[in-house]
Amino acid sequence: MPRLTELVQRIEADSVRTAFQPIVNLLTGNVMAYEALSRHVEAYDAGFEPLIEKARQRNATWELEAACRTAAMRAIGKLGESLRHARFFINVSPGILRDPRFRDSFNPRTLAAHGLDQSNLVIEITEKESISDYENFEAAIHHYISRGFRVALDDFGSGHSGLTTLISAHPHFLKLDMEITRDVDKRPYKQMLVRSLVGLASNMNASLIAEGVETWAELETLVKLGIRYAQGFLFAKPQFEPPEPTDEVRRRVLETSRRHQKRLSAIDESVGRLVTGCETFARGEMTTEEAIAWFRERPRADHAVIVDADQPQALVTREKLFQVTGWRYGYSLFERRPVDLVATGDPLIVQMDMHVIALARLAMDRLREDLYDPILVVDANGAFQGTVTMKQLLQRSVELELQFAMDANPLTNLPGNRTIQGWLGETLECSTYSVVYADLDHFKEYNDAYGFTMGDEVIRLAANVLRDHAEQLSPGARLGHVGGDDFIVVCGDHASADGLKAVCEEFDRRKLELFNAEDRDRGHYLATNRNGASVQVPLTTISLAVIGSDKMTKAPHPALLGQLAAGLKKRVKSETKKRGRSGFIFERRAYPIPG
């Protein structure tokens, strides 16, 4: 292998190959964009980083990055029609961005020579060196954003990618450094950091992309924390032909996303109820000039959707169409070309069963320029059903939030009886289900001995433990607060014994913080009974009574469950009292259809 210094001296585009790694939309499982990664054919085994460092040492960074950009544009230009119009992230260092030669070599004219335009490309600022001149850096960024390019800030959260750079770059995307992503499921401090960065990005109208995702546990945690896009070996390794995630990977991504979406909303109203039909164009059917005429003939039409075999591909809005074609050369550049090229190629697409409140939160997390675009809705097979406008969505989500607030328990913010009754009515019609009744043992005595404030803390603890383990009890399980120290978990499947055991063990471990040291050591505390006598009371436990569909008639009345639960709770409380620790019990008797 030639010495790296020799490679630097004779670097050129022909000796660079471009690999592509997908950036996945965690909401849909589809590819949102690809990052273009350079590979030198002669230094491939040694990786590209040593070559970059040698180029920096020999003041040849311009030559190296110019060769990589040219190779990337060539590679993208040679892709098939559908891929060529995807979105691609191209790495650019801050010093190169400010170089006057960059404007001459990276502009709409040079991109057009490769069959590309600025809507295809995201300038990804890679900070391997500090920025000394923020004023000129910000001016360079503004130049490209004003010409339709999007900007991403790489390795955010480490190295030189600090807050000053963030303020100067005005990025559309923030790429979370992989050192933050790695083992995020095991590191609470990383989780707190990611949660804060999600809020920061949202307030700045930017989207976070988690880099270096390698495990499903990391992905699960990132989705819970609000990350919408991710990149890493979990989805695909870089390849010279842009790879797609496998069907299995896409399926698991969707399952992970939907589990979280369901937890976001306590009131079960799906977006399918809000869908309205809209006009569609077949891919390649209409030129930009024809689309402009179409909108002018229909002053009330706000948008149309481009479809291919009933599958939505892109969104054309009146506002963006006239905005793109309204500048000096915009109309002449696009008038004879398909309107697909000026359409939003990555619209928000959701299935009809997504919850309204969950969708409202996701929709508001979009980029600034996409924030008020309609949402495209598909069925379970991906066939286009219609759209939902942001006005519809926000009006209904506000109504549902108010409905939830009126019903929610003020102490735990969990759904109350009205919502629970709706869950039971729906679930008891299913062939398989479980209902878990939970309440605290010796709660009154604890309240009397430790006071109402500490009593509230015990109730919150029970709510938090049940909430944390609801998914382990049964995927999609829903937790409600009946009142006082009584809770209910409605499961769409058989409740897991392991999940029930985990609830009991965690409650018994965490409750110790709510007792003083003396009471913890002796395993009981002193309280006054109804007769005014001082008695020893065991430390508070939680009792779980489980009633399953396998023991019930078809579609039983909810009142029957309440009657059965009352007797079952007495039995489990008796057991927890004997054992001195939290426990659970399943209803073992069958209740046949009356003759």
ROMAR-251928 format. One line per field, with one value per residue (C-alpha): x, y, z; residue number from 1; residue in three letters. Coordinates in nm, 2 decimals, padded with zeros to 4 digits, always signed. Layout:
<balos>
u [X;...] .
v [Y;...] .
w [Z;...] .
seq [NUM;...] .
type [ala;...] .
</balos>
This chain:
<balos>
u [+00.00;+00.15;+00.24;-00.04;+00.17;+00.21;-00.17;-00.23;-00.01;-00.19;-00.54;-00.81;-01.18;-01.10;-00.92;-01.21;-01.52;-01.84;-02.03;-02.38;-02.53;-02.90;-03.06;-03.39;-03.71;-03.81;-04.17;-04.21;-03.91;-03.82;-03.49;-03.50;-03.16;-02.82;-02.49;-02.22;-01.90;-01.57;-01.34;-01.00;-00.94;-00.57;-00.61;-00.94;-00.80;-00.65;-00.97;-01.01;-00.94;-00.56;-00.57;-00.78;-00.52;-00.23;-00.41;-00.46;-00.09;+00.02;-00.23;-00.41;-00.75;-00.90;-00.77;-00.89;-01.24;-01.28;-01.20;-01.45;-01.73;-01.67;-01.67;-01.99;-02.17;-02.07;-02.18;-02.52;-02.57;-02.52;-02.79;-03.13;-03.40;-03.58;-03.26;-03.10;-03.37;-03.33;-03.16;-02.79;-02.57;-02.23;-01.95;-01.78;-01.54;-01.59;-01.27;-01.37;-01.71;-01.56;-01.32;-01.42;-01.34;-01.62;-01.89;-01.74;-01.74;-02.06;-02.36;-02.68;-02.49;-02.22;-02.49;-02.70;-02.41;-02.45;-02.83;-02.87;-03.01;-02.98;-03.30;-03.10;-02.82;-02.76;-02.43;-02.30;-02.06;-01.79;-01.60;-01.26;-01.11;-01.22;-01.38;-01.19;-01.40;-01.76;-01.88;-01.76;-01.87;-02.22;-02.22;-02.12;-02.40;-02.66;-02.54;-02.62;-02.95;-03.08;-03.02;-03.22;-02.96;-03.02;-02.75;-02.66;-02.42;-02.22;-02.10;-02.32;-02.25;-01.87;-01.55;-01.58;-01.96;-02.06;-02.34;-02.15;-02.13;-02.50;-02.60;-02.39;-02.49;-02.87;-02.89;-03.19;-03.04;-02.83;-02.64;-02.59;-02.24;-02.22;-02.04;-02.37;-02.57;-02.36;-02.51;-02.76;-03.00;-02.77;-02.66;-02.92;-02.70;-02.69;-03.06;-03.11;-02.87;-03.06;-03.39;-03.26;-03.11;-03.44;-03.61;-03.33;-03.35;-03.73;-03.71;-03.46;-03.68;-03.41;-03.43;-03.20;-03.03;-02.87;-02.55;-02.39;-02.70;-02.61;-02.85;-03.23;-03.20;-03.03;-03.31;-03.59;-03.45;-03.39;-03.75;-03.88;-03.66;-03.81;-03.55;-03.71;-03.41;-03.12;-02.82;-02.60;-02.50;-02.84;-03.00;-02.72;-02.35;-02.21;-02.23;-02.14;-02.50;-02.74;-02.88;-03.23;-03.31;-03.43;-03.80;-03.73;-03.55;-03.82;-04.08;-03.90;-03.85;-04.22;-04.31;-04.08;-04.22;-04.59;-04.54;-04.42;-04.69;-04.95;-04.81;-04.82;-05.20;-05.43;-05.74;-05.78;-05.88;-05.69;-05.60;-05.81;-06.12;-05.98;-05.87;-06.01;-05.96;-05.73;-05.62;-05.33;-05.09;-04.91;-04.53;-04.40;-04.76;-04.74;-04.48;-04.42;-04.58;-04.89;-04.90;-04.89;-05.18;-05.37;-05.34;-05.44;-05.75;-05.84;-05.80;-05.93;-05.68;-05.40;-05.21;-05.19;-05.01;-04.78;-04.85;-04.70;-04.93;-05.14;-04.83;-04.77;-04.43;-04.43;-04.63;-04.69;-04.82;-04.94;-04.71;-04.39;-04.46;-04.49;-04.20;-03.96;-04.07;-04.10;-03.73;-03.54;-03.45;-03.68;-03.96;-03.73;-03.53;-03.83;-04.11;-04.06;-03.94;-04.17;-04.33;-04.19;-03.86;-04.01;-04.23;-04.15;-03.99;-04.00;-04.35;-04.48;-04.66;-04.85;-05.09;-05.46;-05.44;-05.19;-05.32;-05.42;-05.23;-04.92;-04.93;-04.97;-04.65;-04.46;-04.59;-04.48;-04.13;-04.08;-03.84;-03.95;-04.04;-04.24;-04.42;-04.76;-04.76;-05.05;-04.99;-05.03;-05.23;-05.20;-05.37;-05.19;-05.07;-04.93;-05.21;-05.28;-05.61;-05.60;-05.45;-05.50;-05.42;-05.25;-05.56;-05.77;-05.50;-05.44;-05.81;-05.88;-05.57;-05.66;-06.01;-05.86;-05.60;-05.88;-06.09;-05.79;-05.71;-06.07;-06.05;-05.69;-05.60;-05.43;-05.18;-05.05;-05.18;-05.30;-05.64;-05.94;-06.26;-06.42;-06.13;-06.09;-06.45;-06.39;-06.09;-06.28;-06.57;-06.34;-06.10;-06.37;-06.50;-06.16;-06.09;-05.77;-05.71;-05.61;-05.71;-05.47;-05.62;-05.35;-05.38;-05.16;-05.17;-05.19;-05.21;-05.44;-05.21;-04.91;-05.11;-05.19;-04.83;-04.63;-04.88;-05.07;-04.77;-04.57;-04.89;-04.90;-04.54;-04.63;-04.92;-04.68;-04.43;-04.69;-04.80;-04.44;-04.36;-04.67;-04.61;-04.24;-04.35;-04.68;-04.51;-04.35;-04.69;-04.83;-04.73;-04.96;-05.09;-05.28;-05.26;-05.53;-05.58;-05.92;-05.87;-05.70;-05.45;-05.63;-05.50;-05.59;-05.39;-05.58;-05.39;-05.47;-05.31;-05.23;-05.04;-04.69;-04.60;-04.24;-04.38;-04.60;-04.30;-04.09;-04.36;-04.36;-03.98;-03.92;-04.20;-04.06;-03.71;-03.80;-04.05;-03.77;-03.68;-04.02;-03.96;-03.73;-03.42;-03.56;-03.88;-03.68;-03.46;-03.73;-03.97;-04.27;-04.39;-04.62;-04.97;-05.29;-05.59;-05.95;-05.96;-05.68;-05.43;-05.08;-05.02;-04.73;-04.80;-04.59;-04.42;-04.65;-04.68;-04.86;-05.12;-05.20;-05.51;-05.52;-05.84;-05.79;-06.01;-05.94;-06.15;-06.44;-06.75;-06.74;-06.77;-06.85;-07.01;-06.74;-06.93;-06.86;-06.49;-06.53;-06.71;-06.45;-06.16;-06.29;-06.28;-05.95;-05.78;-05.88;-05.70;-05.38;-05.37;-05.39;-05.09;-04.88;-04.95;-04.82;-04.51;-04.44;-04.38;-04.57;-04.74;-04.98;-05.25;-05.43;-05.80;-05.80;-06.17;-06.36;-06.69;-06.89;-07.18;-07.50;-07.73] .
v [+00.00;+00.34;+00.57;+00.80;+01.11;+01.00;+00.94;+01.29;+01.43;+01.26;+01.26;+01.30;+01.22;+00.91;+00.75;+00.81;+00.59;+00.70;+00.47;+00.54;+00.48;+00.53;+00.78;+00.62;+00.79;+00.61;+00.70;+00.52;+00.28;+00.44;+00.60;+00.98;+01.04;+00.89;+01.01;+01.01;+00.86;+00.87;+00.57;+00.59;+00.29;+00.25;+00.34;+00.16;-00.09;+00.18;+00.38;+00.74;+00.92;+00.89;+01.03;+01.33;+01.40;+01.38;+01.62;+01.86;+01.84;+01.91;+02.19;+01.97;+01.97;+02.16;+01.91;+01.61;+01.74;+01.87;+01.52;+01.36;+01.60;+01.55;+01.17;+01.19;+01.40;+01.17;+00.87;+01.02;+01.14;+00.78;+00.64;+00.54;+00.80;+00.74;+00.73;+01.03;+01.25;+01.13;+01.35;+01.31;+01.45;+01.56;+01.64;+01.98;+02.12;+02.48;+02.61;+02.48;+02.62;+02.97;+02.92;+03.13;+02.83;+02.64;+02.87;+02.84;+02.46;+02.39;+02.58;+02.51;+02.53;+02.27;+02.05;+02.06;+01.92;+01.60;+01.60;+01.73;+02.04;+02.20;+02.02;+01.69;+01.79;+01.87;+02.03;+01.84;+02.06;+01.83;+01.99;+01.82;+02.16;+02.47;+02.77;+03.09;+03.32;+03.28;+03.59;+03.47;+03.11;+03.24;+03.44;+03.14;+02.93;+03.20;+03.21;+02.85;+02.84;+03.14;+02.94;+02.64;+02.41;+02.25;+02.23;+01.97;+02.00;+01.68;+01.52;+01.76;+01.73;+01.66;+01.81;+02.15;+02.12;+02.34;+02.60;+02.88;+02.68;+02.58;+02.94;+03.03;+02.74;+02.77;+02.40;+02.20;+01.88;+01.81;+01.48;+01.35;+01.23;+00.85;+00.86;+00.99;+00.73;+00.43;+00.25;+00.53;+00.26;+00.19;+00.54;+00.76;+01.07;+01.02;+00.98;+01.31;+01.48;+01.34;+01.45;+01.80;+01.81;+01.69;+01.99;+02.23;+02.10;+02.14;+02.50;+02.57;+02.40;+02.14;+01.77;+01.54;+01.24;+00.98;+00.85;+00.51;+00.32;-00.05;-00.22;-00.24;-00.14;+00.18;+00.24;+00.17;+00.43;+00.69;+00.66;+00.70;+01.01;+01.17;+01.10;+01.08;+00.99;+00.75;+00.62;+00.32;-00.04;-00.15;-00.04;-00.09;-00.06;+00.18;+00.03;+00.15;+00.11;+00.30;+00.03;-00.01;-00.15;-00.51;-00.58;-00.73;-00.42;-00.19;-00.41;-00.38;-00.01;+00.04;-00.18;+00.02;+00.35;+00.24;+00.11;+00.45;+00.64;+00.44;+00.53;+00.90;+00.91;+00.79;+00.86;+00.62;+00.83;+00.75;+00.99;+00.79;+00.98;+01.31;+01.20;+01.39;+01.31;+01.51;+01.53;+01.31;+01.31;+01.01;+01.02;+01.21;+01.29;+01.67;+01.93;+02.22;+02.46;+02.24;+02.22;+02.60;+02.62;+02.35;+02.55;+02.88;+02.72;+02.59;+02.88;+02.67;+02.38;+02.39;+02.08;+01.76;+01.43;+01.25;+00.87;+00.57;+00.26;+00.41;+00.46;+00.83;+00.95;+01.33;+01.63;+01.94;+02.25;+02.57;+02.78;+02.59;+02.55;+02.93;+02.99;+02.77;+02.90;+03.26;+03.36;+03.50;+03.18;+02.94;+02.92;+02.88;+02.62;+02.40;+02.48;+02.19;+01.94;+01.71;+01.88;+01.59;+01.78;+02.07;+01.86;+01.77;+01.42;+01.33;+01.43;+01.31;+00.98;+00.79;+00.50;+00.55;+00.39;+00.65;+00.84;+01.20;+01.35;+01.14;+01.27;+01.63;+01.61;+01.44;+01.69;+01.98;+01.83;+01.89;+02.13;+02.50;+02.50;+02.17;+02.26;+02.34;+02.09;+01.84;+01.49;+01.20;+00.91;+00.55;+00.22;-00.09;-00.18;+00.16;+00.27;+00.64;+00.73;+01.11;+01.39;+01.57;+01.94;+02.09;+02.30;+01.98;+01.80;+02.08;+02.15;+01.79;+01.73;+02.03;+01.89;+01.55;+01.71;+01.90;+01.58;+01.40;+01.68;+01.68;+01.30;+01.26;+01.21;+01.53;+01.34;+01.10;+01.25;+00.91;+00.86;+00.83;+00.64;+00.78;+00.67;+00.34;+00.25;+00.31;+00.09;-00.19;-00.17;-00.20;-00.47;-00.70;-00.75;-00.90;-01.27;-01.23;-00.98;-00.94;-00.68;-00.62;-00.45;-00.30;-00.13;-00.06;-00.25;-00.07;+00.26;+00.43;+00.34;+00.48;+00.80;+00.84;+00.77;+00.96;+01.23;+01.30;+01.45;+01.12;+00.93;+01.11;+01.00;+00.64;+00.67;+00.84;+00.56;+00.29;+00.48;+00.52;+00.15;+00.04;+00.28;+00.17;-00.20;-00.17;-00.27;-00.57;-00.68;-00.68;-00.48;-00.18;-00.21;+00.09;+00.22;+00.41;+00.55;+00.46;+00.68;+00.68;+00.40;+00.19;+00.14;-00.07;-00.20;-00.31;-00.55;-00.66;-01.00;-01.23;-01.05;-01.17;-01.33;-01.20;-00.84;-00.88;-01.01;-00.71;-00.47;-00.63;-00.64;-00.29;-00.14;-00.33;-00.20;+00.16;+00.20;+00.18;+00.54;+00.65;+00.50;+00.63;+00.42;+00.28;+00.15;+00.00;-00.19;-00.35;-00.41;-00.23;+00.11;+00.22;+00.35;+00.41;+00.19;+00.29;+00.21;+00.45;+00.18;+00.17;-00.12;-00.25;-00.22;-00.40;-00.19;-00.09;-00.35;-00.36;-00.63;-00.73;-00.92;-01.05;-01.16;-01.30;-01.37;-01.75;-01.76;-01.54;-01.56;-01.38;-01.00;-01.00;-00.69;-00.47;-00.49;-00.86;-00.79;-00.55;-00.81;-01.08;-00.84;-00.75;-01.11;-01.17;-00.87;-01.00;-01.33;-01.16;-00.92;-01.21;-01.36;-01.04;-01.00;-01.35;-01.31;-00.95;-00.85;-00.74;-01.01;-01.11;-01.37;-01.49;-01.58;-01.96;-02.02;-02.03;-01.85;-02.02;-01.87;-01.90;-02.18] .
w [+00.00;-00.09;+00.19;+00.30;+00.24;-00.13;-00.15;-00.03;-00.30;-00.58;-00.45;-00.72;-00.76;-00.97;-00.67;-00.43;-00.40;-00.23;+00.01;+00.14;+00.48;+00.54;+00.79;+00.89;+00.99;+01.30;+01.26;+00.92;+00.91;+00.57;+00.46;+00.51;+00.35;+00.29;+00.42;+00.15;+00.29;+00.11;+00.07;-00.10;-00.31;-00.21;+00.15;+00.21;+00.46;+00.67;+00.68;+00.57;+00.89;+00.86;+00.51;+00.64;+00.91;+00.67;+00.43;+00.72;+00.81;+00.45;+00.40;+00.13;+00.29;+00.00;-00.25;-00.05;+00.02;-00.34;-00.47;-00.22;-00.31;-00.68;-00.64;-00.43;-00.69;-00.97;-00.77;-00.69;-01.04;-01.17;-00.94;-01.07;-01.12;-00.78;-00.58;-00.76;-00.62;-00.26;+00.00;+00.06;+00.34;+00.21;+00.46;+00.45;+00.71;+00.83;+00.68;+00.34;+00.37;+00.40;+00.11;-00.19;-00.42;-00.25;-00.39;-00.73;-00.72;-00.52;-00.66;-00.86;-01.18;-01.09;-00.93;-01.25;-01.44;-01.24;-01.27;-00.91;-00.74;-00.39;-00.27;-00.30;-00.07;+00.30;+00.38;+00.69;+00.88;+01.02;+01.30;+01.34;+01.40;+01.60;+01.43;+01.47;+01.27;+01.36;+01.18;+00.83;+00.92;+00.99;+00.67;+00.46;+00.62;+00.55;+00.19;+00.13;+00.34;+00.14;-00.18;-00.07;+00.08;+00.42;+00.68;+00.94;+01.23;+01.28;+01.61;+01.82;+02.19;+02.16;+02.04;+01.88;+01.80;+02.09;+02.15;+01.97;+01.66;+01.69;+01.72;+01.41;+01.19;+01.22;+01.13;+01.00;+01.15;+01.45;+01.44;+01.79;+01.85;+01.86;+02.20;+02.34;+02.16;+02.26;+02.56;+02.61;+02.74;+03.03;+03.12;+03.29;+03.25;+02.88;+02.87;+03.06;+02.81;+02.51;+02.65;+02.70;+02.35;+02.20;+02.36;+02.25;+01.89;+01.89;+02.01;+01.74;+01.47;+01.41;+01.40;+01.60;+01.42;+01.65;+01.50;+01.57;+01.67;+01.70;+01.93;+01.96;+02.33;+02.23;+01.97;+02.21;+02.45;+02.18;+02.06;+02.41;+02.45;+02.14;+01.87;+01.52;+01.30;+01.34;+01.16;+01.24;+01.18;+01.33;+01.00;+00.75;+00.71;+00.44;+00.09;-00.25;-00.36;-00.13;+00.10;+00.24;+00.58;+00.55;+00.59;+00.93;+01.05;+00.92;+01.10;+01.43;+01.39;+01.34;+01.63;+01.86;+01.74;+01.77;+02.12;+02.22;+02.03;+02.21;+02.55;+02.46;+02.44;+02.71;+02.50;+02.22;+01.91;+01.59;+01.32;+01.07;+01.20;+01.07;+00.72;+00.43;+00.06;-00.16;-00.52;-00.64;-00.93;-01.06;-01.04;-01.35;-01.47;-01.44;-01.51;-01.28;-01.53;-01.54;-01.16;-01.13;-01.37;-01.18;-00.85;-01.02;-01.16;-00.81;-00.56;-00.27;-00.33;-00.08;-00.17;-00.37;-00.33;-00.57;-00.57;-00.73;-00.74;-00.46;-00.24;-00.15;-00.27;-00.22;-00.12;-00.34;-00.15;-00.31;-00.09;-00.15;-00.53;-00.58;-00.34;-00.53;-00.88;-00.77;-00.75;-01.04;-01.22;-01.04;-01.30;-01.60;-01.42;-01.33;-01.57;-01.81;-01.54;-01.34;-01.04;-00.84;-00.83;-00.63;-00.41;-00.05;-00.09;+00.28;+00.40;+00.73;+00.65;+00.92;+00.95;+01.02;+01.37;+01.51;+01.80;+01.75;+02.04;+01.96;+01.60;+01.70;+01.91;+01.62;+01.36;+01.57;+01.58;+01.20;+01.04;+01.03;+00.66;+00.69;+01.01;+00.87;+00.58;+00.58;+00.71;+00.47;+00.60;+00.47;+00.56;+00.70;+00.35;+00.28;+00.04;+00.05;+00.22;+00.24;+00.44;+00.77;+00.80;+01.10;+01.18;+01.20;+01.41;+01.65;+01.71;+01.79;+01.99;+02.21;+02.26;+02.36;+02.59;+02.77;+02.79;+02.94;+03.18;+03.31;+03.37;+03.48;+03.84;+03.96;+04.18;+03.92;+03.60;+03.50;+03.32;+03.55;+03.56;+03.24;+03.03;+03.21;+03.15;+02.78;+02.78;+02.96;+02.72;+02.42;+02.57;+02.70;+02.35;+02.25;+02.27;+02.48;+02.76;+03.12;+03.38;+03.67;+03.98;+04.21;+04.54;+04.84;+05.17;+05.50;+05.32;+05.57;+05.86;+05.67;+05.59;+05.96;+06.08;+05.82;+05.70;+05.39;+05.20;+05.24;+05.16;+04.83;+04.77;+04.82;+04.56;+04.31;+04.37;+04.29;+03.98;+03.86;+03.91;+03.74;+03.45;+03.41;+03.39;+03.20;+02.87;+03.04;+03.17;+02.82;+02.50;+02.47;+02.83;+02.96;+03.31;+03.49;+03.84;+03.98;+04.29;+04.62;+04.62;+04.36;+04.01;+03.71;+03.41;+03.10;+02.89;+02.54;+02.60;+02.90;+03.17;+03.21;+03.55;+03.51;+03.47;+03.78;+03.97;+03.85;+03.97;+04.32;+04.36;+04.24;+04.46;+04.77;+04.69;+04.62;+04.91;+05.17;+05.08;+05.22;+05.57;+05.84;+05.92;+06.25;+06.08;+05.79;+06.03;+06.23;+05.93;+06.08;+06.21;+06.49;+06.42;+06.61;+06.54;+06.55;+06.92;+06.99;+07.07;+06.93;+06.69;+06.48;+06.11;+05.84;+05.58;+05.30;+05.01;+04.68;+04.59;+04.23;+04.14;+03.78;+03.59;+03.25;+02.95;+02.97;+03.29;+03.17;+02.95;+02.62;+02.65;+03.03;+03.19;+03.35;+03.68;+03.69;+03.68;+03.97;+04.18;+04.11;+04.17;+04.52;+04.64;+04.46;+04.62;+04.97;+04.89;+04.76;+05.05;+05.29;+05.12;+05.12;+05.49;+05.57;+05.35;+05.44;+05.08;+04.77;+04.57;+04.29;+04.22;+03.91;+03.91;+03.88;+03.86;+03.53;+03.49;+03.21;+03.02;+03.23;+03.12] .
seq [1;2;3;4;5;6;7;8;9;10;11;12;13;14;15;16;17;18;19;20;21;22;23;24;25;26;27;28;29;30;31;32;33;34;35;36;37;38;39;40;41;42;43;44;45;46;47;48;49;50;51;52;53;54;55;56;57;58;59;60;61;62;63;64;65;66;67;68;69;70;71;72;73;74;75;76;77;78;79;80;81;82;83;84;85;86;87;88;89;90;91;92;93;94;95;96;97;98;99;100;101;102;103;104;105;106;107;108;109;110;111;112;113;114;115;116;117;118;119;120;121;122;123;124;125;126;127;128;129;130;131;132;133;134;135;136;137;138;139;140;141;142;143;144;145;146;147;148;149;150;151;152;153;154;155;156;157;158;159;160;161;162;163;164;165;166;167;168;169;170;171;172;173;174;175;176;177;178;179;180;181;182;183;184;185;186;187;188;189;190;191;192;193;194;195;196;197;198;199;200;201;202;203;204;205;206;207;208;209;210;211;212;213;214;215;216;217;218;219;220;221;222;223;224;225;226;227;228;229;230;231;232;233;234;235;236;237;238;239;240;241;242;243;244;245;246;247;248;249;250;251;252;253;254;255;256;257;258;259;260;261;262;263;264;265;266;267;268;269;270;271;272;273;274;275;276;277;278;279;280;281;282;283;284;285;286;287;288;289;290;291;292;293;294;295;296;297;298;299;300;301;302;303;304;305;306;307;308;309;310;311;312;313;314;315;316;317;318;319;320;321;322;323;324;325;326;327;328;329;330;331;332;333;334;335;336;337;338;339;340;341;342;343;344;345;346;347;348;349;350;351;352;353;354;355;356;357;358;359;360;361;362;363;364;365;366;367;368;369;370;371;372;373;374;375;376;377;378;379;380;381;382;383;384;385;386;387;388;389;390;391;392;393;394;395;396;397;398;399;400;401;402;403;404;405;406;407;408;409;410;411;412;413;414;415;416;417;418;419;420;421;422;423;424;425;426;427;428;429;430;431;432;433;434;435;436;437;438;439;440;441;442;443;444;445;446;447;448;449;450;451;452;453;454;455;456;457;458;459;460;461;462;463;464;465;466;467;468;469;470;471;472;473;474;475;476;477;478;479;480;481;482;483;484;485;486;487;488;489;490;491;492;493;494;495;496;497;498;499;500;501;502;503;504;505;506;507;508;509;510;511;512;513;514;515;516;517;518;519;520;521;522;523;524;525;526;527;528;529;530;531;532;533;534;535;536;537;538;539;540;541;542;543;544;545;546;547;548;549;550;551;552;553;554;555;556;557;558;559;560;561;562;563;564;565;566;567;568;569;570;571;572;573;574;575;576;577;578;579;580;581;582;583;584;585;586;587;588;589;590;591;592;593;594;595] .
type [met;pro;arg;leu;thr;glu;leu;val;gln;arg;ile;glu;ala;asp;ser;val;arg;thr;ala;phe;gln;pro;ile;val;asn;leu;leu;thr;gly;asn;val;met;ala;tyr;glu;ala;leu;ser;arg;his;val;glu;ala;tyr;asp;ala;gly;phe;glu;pro;leu;ile;glu;lys;ala;arg;gln;arg;asn;ala;thr;trp;glu;leu;glu;ala;ala;cys;arg;thr;ala;ala;met;arg;ala;ile;gly;lys;leu;gly;glu;ser;leu;arg;his;ala;arg;phe;phe;ile;asn;val;ser;pro;gly;ile;leu;arg;asp;pro;arg;phe;arg;asp;ser;phe;asn;pro;arg;thr;leu;ala;ala;his;gly;leu;asp;gln;ser;asn;leu;val;ile;glu;ile;thr;glu;lys;glu;ser;ile;ser;asp;tyr;glu;asn;phe;glu;ala;ala;ile;his;his;tyr;ile;ser;arg;gly;phe;arg;val;ala;leu;asp;asp;phe;gly;ser;gly;his;ser;gly;leu;thr;thr;leu;ile;ser;ala;his;pro;his;phe;leu;lys;leu;asp;met;glu;ile;thr;arg;asp;val;asp;lys;arg;pro;tyr;lys;gln;met;leu;val;arg;ser;leu;val;gly;leu;ala;ser;asn;met;asn;ala;ser;leu;ile;ala;glu;gly;val;glu;thr;trp;ala;glu;leu;glu;thr;leu;val;lys;leu;gly;ile;arg;tyr;ala;gln;gly;phe;leu;phe;ala;lys;pro;gln;phe;glu;pro;pro;glu;pro;thr;asp;glu;val;arg;arg;arg;val;leu;glu;thr;ser;arg;arg;his;gln;lys;arg;leu;ser;ala;ile;asp;glu;ser;val;gly;arg;leu;val;thr;gly;cys;glu;thr;phe;ala;arg;gly;glu;met;thr;thr;glu;glu;ala;ile;ala;trp;phe;arg;glu;arg;pro;arg;ala;asp;his;ala;val;ile;val;asp;ala;asp;gln;pro;gln;ala;leu;val;thr;arg;glu;lys;leu;phe;gln;val;thr;gly;trp;arg;tyr;gly;tyr;ser;leu;phe;glu;arg;arg;pro;val;asp;leu;val;ala;thr;gly;asp;pro;leu;ile;val;gln;met;asp;met;his;val;ile;ala;leu;ala;arg;leu;ala;met;asp;arg;leu;arg;glu;asp;leu;tyr;asp;pro;ile;leu;val;val;asp;ala;asn;gly;ala;phe;gln;gly;thr;val;thr;met;lys;gln;leu;leu;gln;arg;ser;val;glu;leu;glu;leu;gln;phe;ala;met;asp;ala;asn;pro;leu;thr;asn;leu;pro;gly;asn;arg;thr;ile;gln;gly;trp;leu;gly;glu;thr;leu;glu;cys;ser;thr;tyr;ser;val;val;tyr;ala;asp;leu;asp;his;phe;lys;glu;tyr;asn;asp;ala;tyr;gly;phe;thr;met;gly;asp;glu;val;ile;arg;leu;ala;ala;asn;val;leu;arg;asp;his;ala;glu;gln;leu;ser;pro;gly;ala;arg;leu;gly;his;val;gly;gly;asp;asp;phe;ile;val;val;cys;gly;asp;his;ala;ser;ala;asp;gly;leu;lys;ala;val;cys;glu;glu;phe;asp;arg;arg;lys;leu;glu;leu;phe;asn;ala;glu;asp;arg;asp;arg;gly;his;tyr;leu;ala;thr;asn;arg;asn;gly;ala;ser;val;gln;val;pro;leu;thr;thr;ile;ser;leu;ala;val;ile;gly;ser;asp;lys;met;thr;lys;ala;pro;his;pro;ala;leu;leu;gly;gln;leu;ala;ala;gly;leu;lys;lys;arg;val;lys;ser;glu;thr;lys;lys;arg;gly;arg;ser;gly;phe;ile;phe;glu;arg;arg;ala;tyr;pro;ile;pro;gly] .
</balos>
